[in-house]
């Protein structure tokens, strides 16, 4: 059985906010590409992988509008 420690608490508090940012970015990509949420999230993951970045860092760029997917090649 695993128990939460004090070290785990700070990480678990941040997780919902990080997840929310990824969901928000997925929604923004969905609109930009006029596609489904599944495809939008897949594009987010693929872009992050291709750039050697985390999904979260790319999601932040999408949410802050420094990166848009509507002008990227398919």
Order of alpha helices (4+ residues) and beta strands (2+ residues): alpha-alpha-alpha
